[in-house]
């Protein structure tokens, strides 16, 4: 296989990885939007008319929901980390292939972005969202555990 064809295949693959990242972000964003939209109705799911039992049920539902939210957030973060690794790997492969050419697109863009102090990988910045959800759900979890202890 000639080097230019391999370069083209790897470049297309990198584009598909980035498209997949965007699809995954949309999936998790939709999942969390649905998850959060249910939270105001927790008292309806809590059942019992007895106020003490109902508040206990709400706490337990919030604890379970927080744990589920943390697990989903960690899952999202791990998926993004894996995608970032794929993107970096394809960029390194492209740079290796570009050594055979006089000028390369990826090498040029990497140098240009470095000189302009542009942000690093988009995926790295997108990891802030699941990290934020981890913090939010952890705060809710800690609050509920402290609330149960009182």
Backbone as CSV, one residue per row, in Angstrom:
resi,resn,N_x,N_y,N_z,CA_x,CA_y,CA_z,C_x,C_y,C_z
1,UNK,0.861,-1.178,0.000,0.000,0.000,0.000,0.903,1.236,0.000
2,UNK,0.564,2.185,-0.821,1.407,3.378,-0.863,1.099,4.301,0.312
3,UNK,2.088,5.060,0.697,2.025,5.883,1.900,0.898,6.907,1.830
4,UNK,0.666,7.521,0.677,-0.381,8.544,0.581,-1.766,7.932,0.820
5,UNK,-1.966,6.695,0.384,-3.257,6.029,0.604,-3.436,5.712,2.088
6,UNK,-2.373,5.251,2.733,-2.417,4.977,4.163,-2.718,6.260,4.937
7,UNK,-2.093,7.347,4.533,-2.311,8.648,5.170,-3.795,9.027,5.059
8,UNK,-4.352,8.853,3.881,-5.756,9.187,3.641,-6.675,8.326,4.517
9,UNK,-6.366,7.049,4.638,-7.185,6.143,5.449,-7.131,6.551,6.923
10,UNK,-5.944,6.845,7.425,-5.792,7.225,8.833,-6.485,8.560,9.092
11,UNK,-6.387,9.497,8.163,-7.049,10.793,8.319,-8.569,10.623,8.354
12,UNK,-9.101,9.757,7.491,-10.541,9.481,7.504,-10.951,8.822,8.818
13,UNK,-10.119,7.908,9.298,-10.393,7.217,10.550,-10.433,8.209,11.709
14,UNK,-9.517,9.157,11.713,-9.499,10.187,12.758,-10.803,10.989,12.734
15,UNK,-11.274,11.329,11.546,-12.534,12.055,11.418,-13.711,11.247,11.956
16,UNK,-13.694,9.939,11.691,-14.771,9.081,12.191,-14.738,8.978,13.709
17,UNK,-13.547,8.959,14.272,-13.418,8.917,15.734,-14.000,10.194,16.336
18,UNK,-13.700,11.326,15.719,-14.220,12.599,16.236,-15.738,12.669,16.095
19,UNK,-16.276,12.115,15.003,-17.728,12.064,14.839,-18.350,11.175,15.909
20,UNK,-17.695,10.068,16.182,-18.184,9.138,17.209,-18.180,9.811,18.580
21,UNK,-17.147,10.593,18.849,-17.074,11.334,20.113,-18.280,12.256,20.239
22,UNK,-18.617,12.958,19.175,-19.755,13.867,19.210,-21.069,13.112,19.432
23,UNK,-21.204,11.934,18.802,-22.400,11.111,19.002,-22.503,10.645,20.454
24,UNK,-21.389,10.232,21.020,-21.376,9.769,22.410,-21.732,10.921,23.346
25,UNK,-21.203,12.103,23.088,-21.542,13.260,23.916,-23.030,13.571,23.843
26,UNK,-23.612,13.486,22.651,-25.054,13.721,22.504,-25.845,12.676,23.286
27,UNK,-25.395,11.417,23.219,-26.076,10.335,23.925,-26.071,10.592,25.433
28,UNK,-24.896,10.854,25.993,-24.808,11.075,27.436,-25.526,12.359,27.852
29,UNK,-25.453,13.389,27.042,-26.160,14.632,27.356,-27.662,14.386,27.407
30,UNK,-28.183,13.652,26.446,-29.613,13.323,26.440,-29.980,12.462,27.639
31,UNK,-29.121,11.502,27.956,-29.361,10.620,29.097,-29.426,11.426,30.389
32,UNK,-28.489,12.341,30.584,-28.482,13.153,31.797,-29.637,14.155,31.812
33,UNK,-30.022,14.670,30.667,-31.172,15.586,30.618,-32.438,14.846,31.066
34,UNK,-32.607,13.620,30.582,-33.763,12.821,30.995,-33.675,12.488,32.484
35,UNK,-32.499,12.125,32.927,-32.272,11.760,34.319,-32.594,12.930,35.243
36,UNK,-32.103,14.103,34.891,-32.310,15.291,35.731,-33.757,15.775,35.658
37,UNK,-34.409,15.589,34.513,-35.793,16.047,34.396,-36.749,15.234,35.274
38,UNK,-36.339,14.043,35.688,-37.170,13.211,36.547,-37.032,13.612,38.021
39,UNK,-35.935,14.215,38.392,-35.646,14.530,39.802,-36.751,15.353,40.487
40,UNK,-37.361,16.352,39.836,-38.422,17.103,40.536,-39.637,16.248,40.920
41,UNK,-39.753,15.074,40.309,-40.920,14.230,40.564,-40.608,13.080,41.524
42,UNK,-39.470,13.164,42.207,-39.067,12.091,43.115,-40.108,11.870,44.208
43,UNK,-40.696,12.944,44.697,-41.674,12.772,45.771,-42.890,11.972,45.312
44,UNK,-43.197,11.989,44.030,-44.310,11.198,43.483,-43.955,9.705,43.496
45,UNK,-42.659,9.398,43.304,-42.214,8.007,43.294,-41.996,7.466,44.711
46,UNK,-41.915,8.360,45.688,-41.589,7.963,47.051,-42.701,7.158,47.712
47,UNK,-43.899,7.271,47.199,-44.986,6.421,47.687,-45.687,6.938,48.908
48,UNK,-45.542,6.296,50.002,-46.282,6.423,51.256,-46.758,7.839,51.582
49,UNK,-47.943,7.897,52.179,-48.484,9.186,52.628,-47.917,9.581,53.986
50,UNK,-47.349,8.629,54.685,-46.711,8.898,55.969,-45.486,9.769,55.704
51,UNK,-45.445,10.959,56.273,-44.390,11.930,55.997,-43.000,11.389,56.318
52,UNK,-42.854,10.692,57.448,-41.554,10.159,57.837,-41.075,9.103,56.837
53,UNK,-41.952,8.188,56.479,-41.585,7.144,55.524,-41.309,7.746,54.156
54,UNK,-42.101,8.734,53.779,-41.925,9.367,52.474,-40.579,10.075,52.396
55,UNK,-40.188,10.792,53.447,-38.899,11.488,53.416,-37.744,10.485,53.410
56,UNK,-37.908,9.351,54.117,-36.886,8.300,54.061,-36.781,7.735,52.646
57,UNK,-37.917,7.499,52.028,-37.928,6.983,50.645,-37.264,7.960,49.683
58,UNK,-37.525,9.245,49.871,-36.905,10.269,49.022,-35.387,10.236,49.186
59,UNK,-34.931,10.114,50.430,-33.482,10.028,50.675,-32.872,8.823,49.976
60,UNK,-33.520,7.681,50.100,-32.988,6.466,49.479,-33.001,6.571,47.951
61,UNK,-34.049,7.155,47.420,-34.114,7.356,45.962,-32.998,8.304,45.521
62,UNK,-32.758,9.370,46.295,-31.684,10.305,45.961,-30.308,9.639,46.068
63,UNK,-30.119,8.791,47.060,-28.844,8.079,47.202,-28.623,7.162,46.007
64,UNK,-29.644,6.390,45.648,-29.527,5.489,44.493,-29.315,6.284,43.217
65,UNK,-30.062,7.374,43.054,-29.919,8.214,41.858,-28.528,8.834,41.773
66,UNK,-28.012,9.271,42.907,-26.672,9.866,42.933,-25.613,8.836,42.560
67,UNK,-25.747,7.633,43.114,-24.790,6.563,42.770,-24.860,6.242,41.283
68,UNK,-26.075,6.147,40.762,-26.244,5.891,39.330,-25.652,7.028,38.505
69,UNK,-25.881,8.272,38.924,-25.324,9.433,38.226,-23.807,9.432,38.230
70,UNK,-23.213,9.053,39.361,-21.753,8.986,39.446,-21.218,7.903,38.516
71,UNK,-21.863,6.741,38.519,-21.425,5.645,37.644,-21.526,6.056,36.176
72,UNK,-22.632,6.678,35.797,-22.792,7.129,34.407,-21.755,8.196,34.048
73,UNK,-21.483,9.097,34.975,-20.488,10.148,34.727,-19.097,9.560,34.543
74,UNK,-18.754,8.604,35.385,-17.449,7.951,35.263,-17.371,7.192,33.937
75,UNK,-18.453,6.532,33.568,-18.499,5.825,32.286,-18.255,6.798,31.132
76,UNK,-18.919,7.942,31.173,-18.761,8.959,30.133,-17.318,9.431,30.068
77,UNK,-16.747,9.688,31.229,-15.361,10.162,31.292,-14.399,9.114,30.717
78,UNK,-14.601,7.852,31.049,-13.731,6.788,30.538,-13.840,6.649,29.020
79,UNK,-15.050,6.780,28.501,-15.246,6.710,27.049,-14.522,7.866,26.373
80,UNK,-14.653,9.067,26.919,-13.965,10.227,26.348,-12.447,10.070,26.431
81,UNK,-11.973,9.498,27.517,-10.526,9.280,27.662,-10.032,8.294,26.606
82,UNK,-10.799,7.258,26.371,-10.420,6.273,25.341,-10.404,6.931,23.960
83,UNK,-11.402,7.740,23.669,-11.466,8.435,22.381,-10.284,9.380,22.238
84,UNK,-9.931,10.087,23.307,-8.774,10.988,23.279,-7.511,10.199,22.944
85,UNK,-7.378,9.016,23.524,-6.214,8.172,23.234,-6.184,7.764,21.761
86,UNK,-7.334,7.405,21.220,-7.410,7.060,19.793,-7.015,8.249,18.917
87,UNK,-7.525,9.422,19.262,-7.222,10.619,18.470,-5.728,10.926,18.522
88,UNK,-5.160,10.871,19.726,-3.720,11.120,19.845,-2.915,10.089,19.069
89,UNK,-3.338,8.830,19.138,-2.640,7.772,18.411,-2.692,7.979,16.906
90,UNK,-3.852,8.363,16.392,-3.954,8.594,14.949,-3.136,9.812,14.542
91,UNK,-3.111,10.843,15.394,-2.296,12.020,15.077,-0.810,11.671,15.055
92,UNK,-0.373,10.845,15.993,1.029,10.424,16.000,1.364,9.596,14.759
93,UNK,0.452,8.713,14.373,0.661,7.921,13.156,0.715,8.816,11.928
94,UNK,-0.179,9.800,11.872,-0.173,10.734,10.748,1.145,11.514,10.697
95,UNK,1.635,11.925,11.851,2.913,12.652,11.886,4.053,11.765,11.403
96,UNK,4.015,10.495,11.762,5.041,9.561,11.285,4.980,9.421,9.767
97,UNK,3.768,9.325,9.238,3.592,9.204,7.783,4.041,10.487,7.098
98,UNK,3.766,11.638,7.726,4.107,12.930,7.122,5.613,13.145,6.990
99,UNK,6.373,12.406,7.762,7.825,12.533,7.644,8.297,12.159,6.240
100,UNK,7.485,11.394,5.518,7.825,10.996,4.150,7.493,12.083,3.127
101,UNK,6.748,13.104,3.560,6.372,14.195,2.666,7.130,15.459,3.070
102,UNK,7.163,16.427,2.190,7.859,17.674,2.512,7.088,18.507,3.529
103,UNK,5.802,18.479,3.470,4.972,19.213,4.429,3.758,18.366,4.742
104,UNK,3.346,18.403,5.961,2.201,17.608,6.372,1.156,18.464,7.041
105,UNK,-0.064,18.089,6.878,-1.182,18.839,7.421,-1.193,18.787,8.946
106,UNK,-1.140,17.603,9.516,-1.234,17.455,10.970,-0.038,18.125,11.660
107,UNK,1.155,17.908,11.148,2.351,18.527,11.737,2.253,20.045,11.674
108,UNK,1.821,20.560,10.545,1.680,22.001,10.380,0.653,22.551,11.372
109,UNK,-0.516,21.886,11.461,-1.569,22.363,12.341,-1.145,22.282,13.812
110,UNK,-0.427,21.222,14.179,0.056,21.088,15.549,0.981,22.250,15.891
111,UNK,1.919,22.568,15.000,2.836,23.685,15.227,2.099,25.020,15.251
112,UNK,1.157,25.193,14.343,0.390,26.435,14.268,-0.417,26.644,15.550
113,UNK,-1.115,25.600,16.007,-1.918,25.722,17.220,-1.045,25.967,18.449
114,UNK,0.138,25.388,18.467,1.067,25.618,19.576,1.534,27.066,19.603
115,UNK,1.810,27.625,18.423,2.292,29.000,18.343,1.218,30.009,18.715
116,UNK,-0.047,29.689,18.432,-1.135,30.623,18.717,-1.733,30.414,20.106
117,UNK,-1.111,29.539,20.899,-1.610,29.225,22.239,-3.070,28.791,22.231
118,UNK,-3.440,28.064,21.211,-4.792,27.552,21.102,-5.018,26.458,22.148
119,UNK,-6.276,26.184,22.403,-6.581,25.136,23.372,-6.051,23.799,22.875
120,UNK,-5.824,22.907,23.818,-5.355,21.579,23.447,-6.523,20.780,22.879
121,UNK,-6.545,19.527,23.100,-7.580,18.668,22.544,-8.969,19.066,23.011
122,UNK,-9.911,19.073,22.083,-11.301,19.365,22.419,-11.807,18.339,23.426
123,UNK,-11.437,17.086,23.228,-11.913,16.019,24.103,-11.498,16.258,25.547
124,UNK,-10.297,16.796,25.764,-9.851,17.082,27.134,-10.798,18.075,27.803
125,UNK,-11.207,19.091,27.082,-12.106,20.095,27.636,-13.508,19.530,27.824
126,UNK,-13.904,18.607,26.958,-15.224,18.000,27.096,-15.308,17.108,28.325
127,UNK,-14.173,16.681,28.862,-14.171,15.864,30.073,-14.592,16.670,31.299
128,UNK,-14.622,17.994,31.179,-15.087,18.817,32.291,-16.556,18.552,32.608
129,UNK,-17.341,18.240,31.589,-18.776,18.023,31.802,-19.025,16.794,32.681
130,UNK,-18.484,15.606,32.336,-18.718,14.477,33.248,-18.093,14.693,34.623
131,UNK,-16.957,15.401,34.681,-16.361,15.708,35.987,-17.295,16.572,36.825
132,UNK,-17.958,17.517,36.186,-18.920,18.380,36.875,-20.082,17.554,37.405
133,UNK,-20.579,16.624,36.585,-21.666,15.761,37.040,-21.220,14.876,38.206
134,UNK,-19.995,14.393,38.175,-19.478,13.583,39.282,-19.518,14.399,40.571
135,UNK,-19.071,15.641,40.500,-19.069,16.510,41.686,-20.493,16.767,42.169
136,UNK,-21.389,17.077,41.255,-22.784,17.369,41.633,-23.421,16.160,42.313
137,UNK,-23.284,14.989,41.687,-23.894,13.792,42.272,-23.212,13.389,43.575
138,UNK,-21.924,13.630,43.692,-21.217,13.332,44.940,-21.721,14.236,46.062
139,UNK,-21.957,15.505,45.766,-22.493,16.437,46.775,-23.883,15.983,47.222
140,UNK,-24.715,15.597,46.253,-26.060,15.111,46.596,-25.959,13.854,47.452
141,UNK,-25.062,12.947,47.079,-24.873,11.705,47.825,-24.416,11.985,49.254
142,UNK,-23.431,12.826,49.409,-22.929,13.179,50.746,-24.021,13.845,51.571
143,UNK,-24.761,14.749,50.944,-25.866,15.425,51.633,-26.893,14.405,52.119
144,UNK,-27.266,13.460,51.274,-28.269,12.459,51.640,-27.769,11.542,52.749
145,UNK,-26.495,11.173,52.682,-25.935,10.314,53.719,-25.916,11.052,55.064
146,UNK,-25.518,12.307,55.050,-25.529,13.110,56.274,-26.950,13.298,56.758
147,UNK,-27.883,13.523,55.843,-29.295,13.703,56.171,-29.847,12.422,56.818
148,UNK,-29.454,11.259,56.315,-29.905,9.983,56.893,-29.336,9.768,58.296
149,UNK,-28.126,10.267,58.500,-27.455,10.082,59.788,-28.083,10.936,60.892
150,UNK,-28.738,12.007,60.511,-29.320,12.912,61.510,-30.599,12.403,62.075
